[in-house]
Amino acid sequence: MYVRTARFEGGRIDDILAELNDIQADIEALNLGESSDHLPKDLSDHLRRMETFIDRRRGSVELLLYCDSEADALEIDRIMSGVSPQRPGWGTRVWADVYEVLIDEPIGRTRAA
């Protein structure tokens, strides 16, 4: 598995939350095979899962886009490099990168009855 990460800083929390709401609606549209207002339709051809983290205090966002192969990750990087947030209050992208995921395991203990 591979992940494309991007970090944005200097955003305003209201704009960040509104943008994330739009992204969620776009993901639901793509999952139904419909077009979205902000995300390219071909993104769903490569993307397996998305996680988004926010730091409300600092106005920063981190997006993690997971896929099955390095080729998919590089294509996601190409696609997302051409997409800009709709709201200026989202912040500025300070970096983006692609990583191979080496450990993705749940951790927990089963307890004897």
C-alpha positions as CSV (number, residue, x, y, z in Angstrom):
1,M,0.0,0.0,0.0
2,Y,1.1,3.6,-0.7
3,V,0.0,7.0,0.7
4,R,0.2,10.4,-0.8
5,T,0.4,13.0,2.0
6,A,-0.1,16.8,1.8
7,R,0.1,19.4,4.6
8,F,-1.6,22.8,4.6
9,E,-0.9,25.5,7.1
10,G,-2.2,29.0,8.0
11,G,-5.9,28.2,7.4
12,R,-9.0,29.5,9.2
13,I,-11.0,26.8,11.0
14,D,-14.4,27.8,9.6
15,D,-13.0,27.7,6.0
16,I,-11.2,24.4,6.6
17,L,-14.4,22.7,8.0
18,A,-16.5,24.1,5.1
19,E,-13.9,22.8,2.6
20,L,-13.8,19.4,4.3
21,N,-17.6,19.3,4.1
22,D,-17.4,19.9,0.4
23,I,-14.7,17.2,0.0
24,Q,-16.9,14.7,1.9
25,A,-19.8,15.5,-0.4
26,D,-17.5,15.0,-3.4
27,I,-16.3,11.6,-2.1
28,E,-19.9,10.5,-1.7
29,A,-20.6,11.6,-5.3
30,L,-17.6,9.7,-6.6
31,N,-18.6,6.6,-4.7
32,L,-21.9,6.7,-6.5
33,G,-20.2,7.1,-9.8
34,E,-21.3,10.7,-10.2
35,S,-19.1,13.7,-10.9
36,S,-18.0,16.0,-8.1
37,D,-17.7,19.8,-7.9
38,H,-14.1,19.9,-6.8
39,L,-12.3,16.5,-7.1
40,P,-11.4,15.0,-10.5
41,K,-13.5,12.0,-11.4
42,D,-10.4,9.9,-12.3
43,L,-9.1,10.2,-8.7
44,S,-11.5,7.4,-7.7
45,D,-9.8,5.1,-10.2
46,H,-6.6,5.2,-8.1
47,L,-7.8,6.0,-4.5
48,R,-8.6,3.4,-1.9
49,R,-9.1,5.5,1.2
50,M,-8.7,9.1,2.4
51,E,-7.9,10.3,5.9
52,T,-7.9,14.0,7.0
53,F,-6.4,15.4,10.1
54,I,-6.8,19.0,11.4
55,D,-5.1,21.0,14.1
56,R,-7.8,23.5,15.0
57,R,-5.5,25.6,17.1
58,R,-2.9,26.1,14.4
59,G,-5.2,26.0,11.4
60,S,-3.3,23.1,9.7
61,V,-4.6,20.2,7.7
62,E,-3.0,16.9,6.7
63,L,-4.5,14.8,3.9
64,L,-3.6,11.1,3.5
65,L,-4.7,9.4,0.3
66,Y,-4.1,5.7,0.2
67,C,-3.8,3.4,-2.8
68,D,-2.6,0.0,-3.8
69,S,0.4,0.7,-5.9
70,E,3.3,3.1,-6.3
71,A,2.0,3.9,-9.8
72,D,-1.4,4.8,-8.3
73,A,0.3,7.0,-5.7
74,L,2.2,8.9,-8.3
75,E,-0.9,9.4,-10.4
76,I,-2.8,10.7,-7.3
77,D,0.1,13.0,-6.7
78,R,-0.1,14.3,-10.3
79,I,-3.9,14.7,-10.1
80,M,-3.9,16.4,-6.7
81,S,-1.0,18.8,-7.6
82,G,-3.4,20.3,-10.1
83,V,-6.3,20.7,-7.6
84,S,-6.5,23.9,-5.5
85,P,-8.8,24.3,-2.4
86,Q,-11.9,26.4,-3.2
87,R,-11.5,28.6,-0.1
88,P,-8.5,30.9,0.5
89,G,-8.9,30.2,4.2
90,W,-7.9,26.6,3.7
91,G,-4.3,27.6,4.0
92,T,-1.1,27.1,1.9
93,R,0.3,23.7,0.9
94,V,3.7,23.5,2.6
95,W,4.6,20.0,1.3
96,A,3.3,16.9,-0.4
97,D,5.0,13.5,-0.7
98,V,4.5,9.8,-1.5
99,Y,5.4,7.0,0.9
100,E,5.1,3.2,0.9
101,V,3.1,2.0,3.9
102,L,5.1,-0.8,5.7
103,I,2.9,-1.3,8.8
104,D,-0.9,-1.0,8.9
105,E,-2.0,-3.3,11.7
106,P,-4.6,-2.9,14.4
107,I,-3.1,-3.3,17.9
108,G,-5.1,-4.7,20.8
109,R,-5.3,-7.5,23.2
110,T,-7.9,-10.1,23.6
111,R,-8.9,-10.7,27.2
112,A,-9.6,-14.0,28.7
113,A,-13.2,-14.4,30.1
